[in-house]
Amino acid sequence: MDNIKLKVSNLQKVFPAANRRERDVVALKDINLEVKESEFVVMVGPSGCGKSTLINIIGGLEDATQGSVQIDGKEVTQPGADRGMVFQGYSLFPWLTVQKNVEFGLKMKKVPKAEREKISKEFIRLIGLSGFENALPKQLSGGMKQRVAIARTLANHPEILLMDEPFGALDAQTRVVMQELLARISRETKNTILFITHDIDEAILLADRIYVMSRRPGTIREVLEVKIEGERSHEMLVTPEFLKMKRKIMDMLWQESQDAALDK
């Protein structure tokens, strides 16, 4: 039996109206999803479908109106060290070096200095920034900063990595480089990852499975297995299997966007 790391059951999120003249906003409805141990799951959906709200609930940053979120069978009620979060913003401490940023969580956990230095240098190597240990964030490019943010999160050994549009602010070329880097890191570390994006290419390149969401109120429209042979790299973007899956997702999201426009 597969080891289910994350389980979301019958989840709903309603934002109450600000006044009597407005209606409550149902952001998420009947969300059910599972992420297995060491699986890379990606969620895509039209703008405003509640993807970020969902990942914030899983991270313990927001409360669900109803339903449950479980990590390893335990109910999520607040943020915890079992979940590492990476956002579009880099969230680095500007006064700390690369190594000190990566070490920060370990220091908070009172990991001995020699051990945290060893761990931080290993993750800096993993993200390809050996030689930049003493650099400050202002000396790094956007892609390099995001590498450091990922390394800092991984160094804390979370049970699941939650990533909300982490490459959204990067230029197209840097974004592909980061996608390939993350694909390699996930293979090497076997981390469990839930990743949110609006980029279909990114979703297919990274995912073992893709959850396609509907327009608001966000529901799970379809779950797709990504069974494309070979290394996860930019070269797969032009293969027939990739393009066939991309067309399928594009058609679903186009229909959702059209329906959303007609709803207004």
N, C-alpha and C positions, 0 to 999 in steps of 0.2 A: 504493500500500500504506500502511495506517495506521501511524503512528509509535508503537510500543509503548514507553511510558515505564517502566512497571512490569510485570514478569512473575514470577509465582509458579508454580513447577512441582513437582508431586508432593510437596507439603510435609506433613510429619508432625511432631507434637510430643508427646513422651511424658515425663511427670514420674515419675521413679523412686519406688517405694514407700519410705516412711520406715523400714520394718522388714519382716522376713520374713512377718509375719502379714497385711500389707496388700498390695494389688495395685498395679502400676504404673497410672497414670492416663493414658489416651490422650486428650489434649485436642483435637488436630487430626489429621485423617486425609485424605490424598489431596486437598489443597487446590490447585486450579489456577485462577488468575485473571489477568486482564490489565487494565491501565489505560492508555488511549491518551493521547497528549499533549493537554493542554487539556481533558481529560474530567473530569467530576465523577461519581465512583463512590461509592455508599453501600452499606454492609453492614449487614444487620439479621439478627437471630436471637434465639432464646430465651436467657434468662439462663443463663450458664455454658457457652455453646457454644464459647467460645474466641476471641471477636472481639478482645478486648484483647490476648490472647496473640499473635494473628496480627499485629496492628499493631505490637506491641513487637518481634517478629521482623523485620518489614520495616524498622523503625527501627534495627535493629542492637542493641537493648537486651537481647534474648534470642537464644539459638541454637536453630535447628531441630534436631530429631533426625535428620531426613533431608529431602531435597528442596533446592530452591534458590530464592533471591530475587535478581532482577537489576533494576538501574536503568540504563536506556540500554545494556543488554547486559552490564553489569559486575556481577560477583557482590558481594552485600552480605555483609560479614563483621564489620562494626562500625558504630557511629554515624558519620554523616558530614554535611557541610554541604549535600549534595545533597538531604537530607530534613529538612524542617521539621516539628516536632511541636507540636501544641496539645492539651492535656489538659483535663479538667473543672476542675481547680484552675488558678488564674490564674498562679501562679509568677512574679509580678512582684517586683522588688527594692523593698521598702517604703521604702528610704531614697533612692531615685532618683525624679525627676519622670517624668511621662509621656514627655516627649521623650527623656530620658536612658535610660529603659527601652527605648524603640524603637531608640535608637542603640547599645545595648550590644553587640550582635553585630558591628555595623559597626566599633565601636571595637576589638574583639578582633581584627578582620581588618586593623587599622591603616589604615582608610579615613580620609583627611584630614578634619579637623574641618569645614571648610566644606561638603564634599561630603556627609558623614553628616548634617549639619544639614538640608541640602536634601532628602535622601532621607527622613529621618524626618518632616519637616513634610509632605511629599507623602502619606505613608502615614497620618499623623494626619488629614489632610484626607479621605483616602479612607474612613476609618472614622467620619467625622463628629464628630471631637473637636477640631477647630480651636478655639483659645481655652483649651484645657485643657493646653497644653504644659507649664506649670510646676506643675501639680497633682500631689500625691503620691497613691499608690494608696489611702491611707486616706480620701481625700476623694472617692473615686469609688464609684459603685454597682457591683453585681456585673456587670451587663451592660457597663458602661464598662470595667471591669478586663479583661473578656474581649476587648473590642475592642482594647485596648492589647496584649494577648498575641498576638492575630492580627496586628496591625500589626508587632510586633517580629519575628515569624516571617517575614512577607512581605518585610520590608525586607532580609532576607538573601538574597532571590531563590533559594529552594530549587528543585530540579528537580521535587519533588513535596511537597505539603502533606499530612501525616498527622494526622487529627483524631479523637480518641477521646472521644466523648460531650462535646464542648466546651460544650454548652449545658445539660447535665444538672442543674446546680445552680441554674439560673435559674427564676424564676416563669414561669407560662404566657404572660403577655402579653409580657414581656421576651424570652422565648424566640422568639416569632414575629417580633418586631422584629429579633432577631439573625439569624434564618433569612433574612429578606428582605435584610438587609444583606450577608450572606455570598453570597447568590445574585447580588446586584448586583456585589460585588467580583469574584466568579469570572468574570462576564461581561466586566468591564472589564480585568482583569489576565490573563485566559485561563490561570490557574494550573491545573496538574494536581492533583486533590484525591482522596484516599481518606478517606472519612468513615464513622465507626462510630456507630450509634445503635440504641436499642431502640424509638424513636418512629417509627411507620409514617408518620404525617403528615409529619414532618420529612424522612424518607427520600424520599418521593414529591415533596415540594416542591423539594428540592435536586437530586436525582439526574438524570443522563443515563441511567445504568444502575444497577440494584439487584441485588446478590448476596444471596440469601436463604439463610441457613445452617440446618443441621439442629441437633438437640440433640447433646450430647456423645456420642461424639467428633464435633467439628464438621466437617462437610463442606459442600460447595456443593450445596444442594438445587435451586436454580433461579436463572436470570439473566433479569431483566426489563428491557426497554427502556421508558423513560418518554417517551412521545410525546404530551404534552399541550400544545396550542398556547397561546400567550399568555404574559404576564409571570409569573414565579415570585413569587407573593405570596399573602397569606392569602385572597384572593378565589377562588383556584383550589381551596380546600379543600372547596367545596360543589358543584363541577361534577360532572356524571355520570361523566366519564372518570376523575376523581380517585377518586370513591367506588367505582367498579368495581374499580380497581386496589387500593385500600385493602382492600376485601372479600377479594380474592384473596390478598393477603399475610396478612391476619388469619386466614383459614382455614388457610393453611399453618403459621403459627406456633402457632395453637391446637392443631393436630394434633400438632406436634412437642412441645408442652408436655404434652399428654395422654399421648403415648407415653413421654415422660421420666418422668412420674408413675407409670406402670405398670411402668417398668423398676426402680423403687426397691423 
